Amino acid sequence: VTLSAQTDEAKLIRTIKEFHKALVDGNTISVNQQTDKMLSYGHSNGWIQNKNEVINDLKSGHLDYLAFTEDSVVVNINGNLASARFIGGVEASMDGVKA
């Protein structure tokens, strides 16, 4: 069981990194495929987006992610539900203004 949990945790961390790469690349197809319809994506300023908002902001150019780094990833897996929190460095612009 421990081996399985470690494998699931490693897969989730890899998926998170792939998700962030898709955000930087503006790849809405990948973002759509990698995330559940119940996605809740929280930002450091307290702003929380659902899946449609993330995808629509990428499509419209409202948010433009330039780079991501993840550190101290903490994964919690409970049955079919998993959550991940991390300390991250994000370079982005909102409506053309670097944040």
Secondary structure, 3 states (H helix, E strand, C coil): CHHHHHHHHHHHHHHHHHHHHHHHHCCHHHHHHHCCCCCEEECCCCCEEEHHHHHHHHHHCCEEEEEEEEEEEEEEEECCEEEEEEEEEEEEEECCEEC
